[in-house]
């Protein structure tokens, strides 16, 4: 009982540590995109916090996707499964919602929802390009 509890606790700690390290790149992309789209400076630490929460959920979803691919043929695309595509859509909606809700501009207004969607779309494009390059 104690061994499995310690293993679970250790996995949770490493999940947070790795996600916080990975969240820096999406935070920079979101921050630069919102700065460019809004034409007003935005708060970086809130962009990082939104990206961190988004990354925590994305890493958990990615782990589930990897576990789901376990029973499939080796060459089959992960996007062939409809629930994987649906989870990506939900992930993007969650990311846009978090960026819109958590990232203020310097003048204490929220960013526009369209700007949040564009920033999340840029992060997803970079993630897809890196994902396809790394897989090959």
C-alpha positions as CSV (number, residue, x, y, z in Angstrom):
1,X,0.0,0.0,0.0
2,X,2.7,2.5,1.0
3,X,4.8,1.6,-2.1
4,X,2.0,2.3,-4.6
5,X,1.1,5.5,-2.7
6,X,4.7,6.8,-2.9
7,X,4.8,5.8,-6.6
8,X,1.6,7.8,-7.3
9,X,2.9,10.8,-5.3
10,X,6.3,10.7,-7.2
11,X,4.5,10.5,-10.5
12,X,2.4,13.5,-9.6
13,X,5.4,15.5,-8.6
14,X,7.3,14.7,-11.8
15,X,4.1,15.5,-13.9
16,X,4.0,19.0,-12.4
17,X,7.8,19.5,-12.7
18,X,7.9,18.4,-16.4
19,X,4.8,20.3,-17.3
20,X,6.1,23.5,-15.7
21,X,9.3,23.2,-17.8
22,X,7.4,22.5,-21.0
23,X,4.9,25.3,-20.4
24,X,7.6,28.0,-20.9
25,X,7.5,27.6,-24.7
26,X,3.7,27.9,-25.1
27,X,3.8,30.8,-22.7
28,X,6.3,32.6,-24.8
29,X,4.3,32.0,-28.0
30,X,1.1,33.1,-26.3
31,X,2.7,36.2,-24.8
32,X,4.3,37.2,-28.1
33,X,1.1,36.5,-30.1
34,X,-1.1,38.4,-27.7
35,X,1.3,41.3,-27.6
36,X,1.3,41.5,-31.4
37,X,-2.5,40.9,-31.8
38,X,-3.7,43.2,-29.0
39,X,-1.1,45.9,-29.7
40,X,-0.9,46.4,-25.9
41,X,1.5,44.7,-23.5
42,X,0.1,41.7,-21.7
43,X,1.2,40.2,-18.4
44,X,3.7,37.4,-19.0
45,X,3.3,35.6,-15.6
46,X,-0.4,35.2,-16.2
47,X,0.3,33.9,-19.7
48,X,2.7,31.4,-18.1
49,X,0.0,30.4,-15.5
50,X,-2.6,29.8,-18.2
51,X,-0.1,27.8,-20.3
52,X,0.9,25.8,-17.2
53,X,-2.7,24.8,-16.5
54,X,-3.2,24.1,-20.1
55,X,0.0,22.0,-20.3
56,X,-0.9,20.0,-17.2
57,X,-4.2,19.0,-18.9
58,X,-2.5,18.4,-22.2
59,X,0.2,16.1,-20.7
60,X,-2.5,14.1,-19.0
61,X,-4.5,13.9,-22.2
62,X,-1.3,12.9,-24.1
63,X,-0.6,10.1,-21.7
64,X,-4.1,8.8,-22.2
65,X,-3.6,9.0,-26.0
66,X,-0.4,7.1,-25.8
67,X,-2.1,4.4,-23.6
68,X,-4.9,4.2,-26.1
69,X,-2.4,3.7,-29.0
70,X,-1.0,0.7,-27.3
71,X,-3.4,-1.8,-28.9
72,X,-3.2,-0.4,-32.4
73,X,-1.1,-1.4,-35.4
74,X,2.4,0.2,-35.4
75,X,2.0,2.3,-38.5
76,X,-1.6,3.6,-37.9
77,X,-2.0,7.3,-37.2
78,X,-3.2,8.4,-33.8
79,X,-5.6,10.9,-35.5
80,X,-7.5,8.0,-37.0
81,X,-9.4,7.6,-33.7
82,X,-12.3,10.0,-33.5
83,X,-12.1,10.5,-29.8
84,X,-8.5,11.6,-30.1
85,X,-9.5,14.3,-32.6
86,X,-12.3,15.3,-30.2
87,X,-9.9,15.5,-27.3
88,X,-7.7,17.8,-29.4
89,X,-10.7,20.1,-30.1
90,X,-11.5,20.1,-26.4
91,X,-7.9,20.8,-25.6
92,X,-7.8,23.8,-27.9
93,X,-11.1,25.2,-26.5
94,X,-9.7,24.8,-23.0
95,X,-6.5,26.6,-24.0
96,X,-8.4,29.4,-25.6
97,X,-10.7,29.7,-22.6
98,X,-7.8,29.7,-20.1
99,X,-5.9,32.3,-22.1
100,X,-8.9,34.5,-22.5
101,X,-9.9,34.2,-18.8
102,X,-6.5,34.4,-17.1
103,X,-4.3,36.7,-19.2
104,X,-5.0,40.4,-18.7
105,X,-3.7,43.3,-20.7
106,X,-1.6,45.9,-18.9
107,X,-4.6,48.3,-18.9
108,X,-6.5,45.6,-16.8
109,X,-8.8,44.5,-19.6
110,X,-9.2,41.0,-20.8
111,X,-7.7,40.0,-24.2
112,X,-10.2,39.5,-27.0
113,X,-11.5,35.9,-27.5
114,X,-10.3,36.0,-31.1
115,X,-6.8,36.9,-29.9
116,X,-6.8,34.0,-27.4
117,X,-8.0,31.6,-30.1
118,X,-5.2,32.8,-32.5
119,X,-2.6,32.4,-29.8
120,X,-3.7,28.9,-29.0
121,X,-3.8,28.1,-32.7
122,X,-0.2,29.2,-33.1
123,X,0.8,27.0,-30.2
124,X,-1.0,24.1,-31.7
125,X,0.7,24.6,-35.1
126,X,4.1,24.7,-33.5
127,X,3.3,21.6,-31.4
128,X,2.1,19.7,-34.5
129,X,5.1,20.7,-36.6
130,X,7.5,19.7,-33.8
131,X,5.5,16.5,-33.2
132,X,5.7,15.4,-36.8
133,X,9.4,16.3,-37.1
134,X,10.3,14.4,-33.9
135,X,8.2,11.3,-34.9
136,X,10.1,10.9,-38.2
